[in-house]
Amino acid sequence: MMLTISILLNFVIILIFYRKKIRKFLLKSSITNISLSEVDQIFELNPINEILKGPKDNVIIKSFCINSDNPIVGMTSDYEAWIIAALSKKSVNIFEFGTCSGKTTYLMSLNSPVNTKILTLTLDPNSLKKYDIRKTDNKISQRNIMNESIYEKFLFTGKPEEKKINVIFQNSLYFNETEYKNKMDLIFIDGGHTYSVVKNDSEKAFNMINKNGIILWHDYNPGKKSSNDVVKYLNKISKEKKIFKIKNTSLCYYRETSK
């Protein structure tokens, strides 16, 4: 009896000690990594001489960084933001799931063509108490949804580029995407990271993206608790869709070719 108890206790201790490694193993990436130059030809490097390559002119962007004194959560890295901003330069119709502070929205509006229309969807901060919490969803992700949906005004508010942007204050689970079927050139998914929301947003994105259009997902981080459902869903759907992870980022990428 004592031997059985001892074995069980040792097993529990091992589980606790190695829980992060175990979680990372169970949620390991099953998605192929690709270099940025494989995402789009605009990212192919421009040879300067035998030892130096530089960026093409069409990935030189207008940009800004958020001062560390500004306590915004859930932002893209500067490298990820540059990728999204560069892709927006060739996009006329853009959709974003998850506005948060509006950093990415603002960068896309700064760099996209003058006739670009950007739709960005976020929860109404005044209706957070009515948010439909599902028992099966990731609790950390549910908390992050609340923390990232507190904004009524955004980084682009009052700026000239705001005229390109239409903010939709709505739960994406109830958003009807049929009006935008096959219309979007670029879709960025960075809303709620619970499984139900990631699945919902992705399925609607697949309906809205046009031929040769690009979908990007943020926060594909195997082993990170708040990303568990993002990893789980994308690993599953990647068996049906050609989804790739962009090296040195938490971005996953899909290009629609079948429409």
N, C-alpha and C positions, 0 to 999 in steps of 0.2 A: 504493500500500500504506500509506504513511504517512498519507495523507489519510483512509483508511478507519479506521485505528487512532485517529486524532485524533477523528473523528466518534463512534466507539464510546465513547472515553474521556469526551467531553463529554456523551454520552447517559447514561453511568453516573453522572457527577457530578450531572447534573440530577435523576436518579432519587433519589440519596442526599439531595440538598439539599431536594427537595420531597416526600420520601417520606411525611411526615405528611399533607400536603395531598392527595396521590394516594390514600392509604389512606382518608382521610375522604370523598373523592369516590366511590371505588369502593363504600364501605359507607355512603353517604349514606342518610338516612332516606327511606323510601317510605311512612311511616306518618303519617297526618294528626294534627296537634296539636289538642287541644281544651282549653278552659278548665276549671278545676276545677268550676265550677257545672254543666257539662254531664255530669260523671261521676255525680252524684247530687244530688237536690233538697236534701239536708241542707247542701250547700255554697253554696246560693244566699244572697246577702247580704241582710241585714235593713236596710232604709232607716231611718236615724235622723233625717235631715233632707235638705235639697237637696244638701248637699255631703259628707255622711258616711254610710257604710254599715258595719254591723258583722256579726259572726258570729251565726248562729242558736244558741239555747241547746243544741241537740243536737250541736254540734261543740265544745263546751267540754269538755276532757278532763283526766284526770289524767296528768301527764307528768314526765319527768326528763331530764337531759342527762348525758352521760358526760364526766367531767373529762378534759382533754387529757393528764393524767399516766397515764391508763389506756390502755395500748397495744393497744386492740381494733381489728382491721382489718375492712374490708368493711361498715361500718355504713350505714344509711340516714341521710339528712340529717334535721335536726329538722323541716323542712317535710314531707318524705316520711313521717316517723314520725307526724306529726299526722294526715295523710290516712288512713293505715292504722288508727290508733287510733280516729279518728272513725267509719270504716266498721265497725270491730269493735263499736261500740256498738249496732248493729242486726243483729248476726250471732250466731247460736246455735251453729252448727257451723263451725269454722274449721280449715283445714289450712295448714301452712307447710312448704315445701321449703327446708331450710337454716336450722338453729337458730343456728349460730355461737355468740355469747356469750349469746344469749337476750334481747337488748334489745327487738327487735320483739315477740317472744313475750310478754315481760313487759308491754309497753304494751297489747297486745291483751287480756291477762288483766285488767289494771287497769281497762279501760274497757268490756269486754263485759258482757252481762247475767249475773246470778248463776248461771244454769243453762247457760251456754255451755261447750262442750267444745272444747278446742284440741288438735289433734294436730300435733306438730312433728317433722320427720324430719331426722336428722343422721347422719354417719358415726361409728362407734365409734372413738375415738382409739386404742384398743388394737389395732385391726385395720388401721391405715393402711398398714402394710407390705404388706398383701395387696391393696391397692387396684388395681383393674384399669385400668392406664393404656393408652389407645388411641393408636396412633401418629399418627392423623389429627387428634387433638384439639389445641386451643390449649395450648401449653406453659405460658404465663403463667397461664392459667386452671387448669391442673393443679396448678401450684405454689400458687395461692390456695386451692384445695380443701384441700390439706394444712394450710395456715396457719390456715384458718378451722374446722378440724375437730379442734381440740386440747382441746375442753372436755368434761369429765365432769360438772361442776357449772356452773350458769348464773346469770345475774343475778336470776332469780326463785327460785332454790333457797332453801328455808326460809321463803319468804314465804307469807302466807295465800292469795294468788292461785294458788299452785302447784297447788292442788287441782283447778283447771280444766284443767291441762296434762298431757298424756301425751307423753313424749319417746320417739320410736322410733329406736333406734340401728341404722340399716340403710342400705346403699347403695340409693339410690332406683331404680337400674336394676333391682333385684330386688324392689322393693316391689310387692305385689299390691293394687291399689286397688279390686278388684271389690266388696269389702265396703262401700265408701263411695260406690258409684255413685249419682249424682244427689242426694247428701245435703248437700253443703257450700254454705254461704251466702257464704263468703269464702275465697279461696285466695291465698296469697302465695308467689310463686316467686322464691327468692333462694338457691338451692343452687349446685351446680357450674355454671360458665359455659362449659364445653366444649359443643360442638354436640350430642354424643350425650346429654349429661345434660339440657340445655335442652329438646331435642326430647322426650326421655323424660318429663320432669317436666310439660311442657306437655300432651302427649297424655293423661297420666293425670289432669291437672287438668280437661281437657275432659270426661272421663268422670265425674269426681266432682262437678262443679259442678251445682247445682240450678237450676231455672228462676228467673230474675231474680238469680241469684248472680253475684258479681264475682270475676274473676281479675286479679291484679296481678303484673307482672314488674318486678324491680329491675335497674338497671344497663343500660338501653338508652342507650348512649353511642356514637354513630357516630364513628369515628376513634380511639377508645381501644382499645389492643391487647387488654386483658383482657375487653373487651366485644364483640369481633369476632363471636364465635359467637352471642351473644345477639341482636345486630343482624341477622346473617345469617338466623337462624332466624325471627325475628319478621317481618322483611321478606318472607320467603317465605310464611309462614302467613297473613299479613295479606291475601293475595290471595284467601283462602278464608274467613277469619274477620274480623269487624268489630273490629279492634284499633286502638286510638288511643293516642297519647302525651299524657300530661298535661303541659301547659305548665309550664316552669320546674322540671321534675323529670326524673329518669331512669326514671320509672315509665311502663309501658304498661298499658293497661286494656282489659278485655273484659267485657261483660255477656251472660250466656246468656239468650236469649229464645225459643228454639225448643223447649224440652222441655215 
